[in-house]
Amino acid sequence: MVSPGWADGDRGLFSISVAAELAGLHPQTLRIYEREGLIDPARSGGGTRRYSRHDIDRLAEICALTADGLNLAGIRRVLRMQAETRQLQAELARLRELLDGGAPAA
């Protein structure tokens, strides 16, 4: 039986070494990204970093942006703008639903 926590993309499952291997990065690079505010892994009771599946996806996105030539400040700005765009899209969908009289958007 698969643990229900496995399906939770936000649950910290991977140690830094496993997360680094999955992302194709050095563990020190993950520490730098955390220090720079690009990623925020969960912590175990003992303080060990625990990376989620969403963290691994974010690391892949950071790698792609780095490959495109962005520096860490640029990556931070892009990630912030993407989050803001997602929030605005959700708000727009909610407002459209209200305008349509509560009918779900098509």
C-alpha atoms as one frame of an Amber mdcrd trajectory, in Angstrom:
protein
   0.000   0.000   0.000   1.329   3.436  -0.943   1.473   5.929   1.886  -1.037
   8.781   1.423   1.818  11.229   2.134   3.601  10.156  -1.048   0.884  11.804
  -3.150   1.366  15.125  -1.334   3.695  17.153  -3.564   4.518  19.534  -0.710
   5.631  16.884   1.768   9.370  16.850   2.438  10.520  13.379   1.429  14.045
  13.684   0.070  17.323  14.397   1.801  19.609  17.033   0.312  21.802  14.408
  -1.352  18.836  12.697  -3.025  17.290  16.041  -4.052  20.619  17.169  -5.510
  20.941  13.934  -7.471  17.372  14.177  -8.772  17.985  17.775  -9.878  21.449
  17.068 -11.284  23.068  19.561  -8.923  25.661  19.551  -6.161  24.251  19.655
  -2.606  26.154  22.899  -1.985  24.229  24.478  -4.870  20.969  23.625  -3.093
  22.291  25.297   0.061  23.147  28.412  -1.975  19.685  28.465  -3.541  18.153
  28.207  -0.078  20.360  30.999   1.265  19.340  33.155  -1.721  15.641  32.512
  -1.033  14.992  30.553  -4.226  13.900  27.418  -2.406  12.667  26.720   1.107
  12.792  23.026   1.998  10.944  21.667   5.006  12.950  20.636   8.063  12.756
  17.462  10.089  12.487  17.628  13.868  16.279  17.453  14.001  16.700  20.300
  11.500  17.595  18.182   8.458  16.478  19.595   5.119  13.649  17.596   3.526
  12.831  18.373  -0.116   9.393  17.776  -1.616   8.451  16.808  -5.170   7.474
  20.456  -5.725  10.926  21.528  -4.514  12.499  19.188  -7.081  10.307  20.704
  -9.810  11.354  24.185  -8.706  15.018  23.165  -8.833  14.495  21.981 -12.409
  12.939  25.343 -13.233  15.867  27.174 -11.625  18.288  25.043 -13.672  16.429
  25.922 -16.882  16.563  29.636 -16.054  20.260  29.382 -15.237  20.844  27.623
 -18.564  19.069  30.561 -20.249  21.695  32.867 -18.744  19.850  34.377 -15.784
  21.707  35.106 -12.577  20.208  34.367  -9.147  18.656  37.835  -8.806  16.991
  37.432 -12.203  15.754  33.959 -11.309  14.323  35.266  -8.031  12.476  37.980
  -9.953  11.106  35.534 -12.560   9.890  33.130  -9.867   8.228  35.978  -7.974
   6.510  37.209 -11.148   5.313  33.678 -11.961   3.781  33.343  -8.490   2.100
  36.729  -8.858   0.737  35.737 -12.270  -0.731  32.523 -10.822  -2.423  34.530
  -8.049  -3.852  37.033 -10.528  -5.128  34.247 -12.790  -6.871  32.589  -9.832
  -8.431  35.902  -8.832  -9.569  36.543 -12.408 -11.156  33.085 -12.580 -12.938
  33.732  -9.280 -14.247  37.101 -10.499 -15.416  35.605 -13.791 -17.275  32.944
 -11.872 -18.983  35.621  -9.777 -19.936  37.586 -12.898 -21.400  34.486 -14.497
 -23.775  34.142 -11.558 -21.806  31.470  -9.811 -21.713  29.167 -12.819 -18.307
  27.492 -13.254 -16.157  29.003 -15.967 -16.108  27.048 -19.227
